[in-house]
Amino acid sequence: MSAHCMLTGAQPGFGNRISHSHRRTARRFDPNIQRKRYWLPSEGRHVRLQLSARGIKTVDTIGVEAAVARIRARGVKV
C-alpha cells in the first residue's frame, strides 16, 4: 500500500535520524494511512478508500459523497 492519502494528498516526509553522537542517517516520516470502506448511496455500492487519520476525520465532517467528489476532482479513480 502506498503511503498517500486519497483525500488530503498527505505523503511521506523525509528527514534525518540523529543518534546520540549526532550522526545523521536518512529516515522517512510516513502518514498514518488506513484502508476504510464506506457506503456510497448515490452509486449503491461500497468504496474502499486509503485515508490518513486526518482524512477519516474530514470524511466524518463533510460526508462521504462530498469526500468522493473531492477525491475525483484531484484526478484519483474511486
Secondary structure as UniProt FT lines:
FT   TURN            6..8
FT   STRAND          13..18
FT   TURN            20..21
FT   STRAND          24..29
FT   STRAND          33..40
FT   TURN            41..44
FT   STRAND          45..52
FT   HELIX           53..62
FT   HELIX           64..73
FT   TURN            74..75
//
